[in-house]
Amino acid sequence: MLDQLKKNIVQFDQSGIKQMDEVVQQHAELASMLLSDLGSPLTNRNRVKLLNNGEEKFPELLSAMRLAKNHIHLEYYIYEYDEIGSSIIELLIEKAKEGVEVLFIYDDFGSPGIKRSTEKRMQEAGICIFPFHKVRFYILANRLNYRNHRKIVVIDGQTAFVGGINVSDRYINNNKNKLYWRDTHVRIDGPAVYYLQYIFLTDWSFCCSKKLVADQRHFATSFENKGDAYIQIAAAGPDSLQPSILYAILQAIYLAKKEILITTPYFIPGDSIMNALCIAAMSGLSVKILVPGISDSKLVNAASRSYYKDLLQAGVEIYLYQKGFVHAKTMITDNMLCMIGTANMDYRSFELNFEVNAIIYDKPTATSMRTSFFNDLKAAEQINPEKWLSRSAYKQLPEKFARLFSPVL
């Protein structure tokens, strides 16, 4: 079905790239790699809306779902049955009763808040809901399980949401939450939704006993309010032949000419990304990394800090976010290209979890994300290289010890 609906999808070769947007031209090798590796088409005429934090994402998501006429497809790693979680479920029940097809995948390990009674009520309303990779014995489950870390919503095959924000009240910054939660999501309207729909339907076929025959109603043939953004989707998981998201990040770093801006909550990069970042900084590029100053995992935070020495020596600037917990997974290069998605910059996301990133070749979007990045730096503390490199061996020992466990954190 995906192959039948490529009228709005850019087909290109290296000669055709020359007639395309400047941003695409500069990143032709990245676009070609994803098309060759994943069959992920480069799409144009997309409209992009950046959504910072839950207070921007959830009203936008609820508004879009209320307008659904054919289907709503959702998959989340963490889905909590709290105020926002219950609001979404009530709306899904309402839409299902109107005849809208509602398919819901949740990760069984990440979403223990979805109880059997909640599932039953949703099913009675006509919602098809299934866990991904069901956990039989929670006492034996741990982080080593292959988890579905994706956060995807597709509405009527025209609109999609993807990014770092799960469904939980913790992502909404209000007087009820003590910890400020900084995250980034994106709404996409346009042909890029095709591949996100394809990923969802593939995941559905994997985990659900109720089979679904995809047809043209799942893939829109025309789009209103078209934009100008070129977008590609990178997906990877334990079933992938290649670590495609890792390769996409590496290729974007290699193709950068002036600036690389990275935000990640978990930074355990491995040798390939370490080498790429160090080479970029030593070559004169401005490389800035924003990581949590306040982390939800002391062990992961310690392991991350073990990598800072080599980066600082190469000229990379590292900032520790102080306002709260930064959970966004983004990268912006040269104020031209940006990535927003679910993958952390660590081994678990690159090799063990099912992840998805949107790669946006668009200057206006990159400019907005760059502005947000530098606004976040105002709430961050830059690591002083001299002070960091002069720390005692006693302070560095726990970090070196934690690094031994990097592949399983």
Secondary structure, DSSP 4 states (H G I P E B T S, - for coil): -GGG--TTEE---TTGGGGS-HHHHHTHHHHHHHHHHH---EEEEEEEEEEESHHHHHHHHHHHHHT-SSEEEEEES-B--SHHHHHHHHHHHHHHHTT-EEEEEEETTT-TTS-HHHHHHHHHTT-EEEEES--S-GGG--TTS--B---EEEETTTEEEEES--BSGGGS-STT-SS-EE-EEEEEESTTHHHHHHHHHHHHHHH-SS-----GGGS-S--SS---EEEEEEEE-TT-SS-HHHHHHHHHHHH-SSEEEEE-S-EE-HHHHHHHHHHHHHTT-EEEEEEESS-S-HHHHHHHHTTHHHHHHHT-EEEEE-SSEE---EEEETTTEEEEES--EEHIIIIISBEEEEEEE-HHHHHHHHHHHHHHHTTEEE--HHHHHT--HHHHHHHHHHHTTGGG-
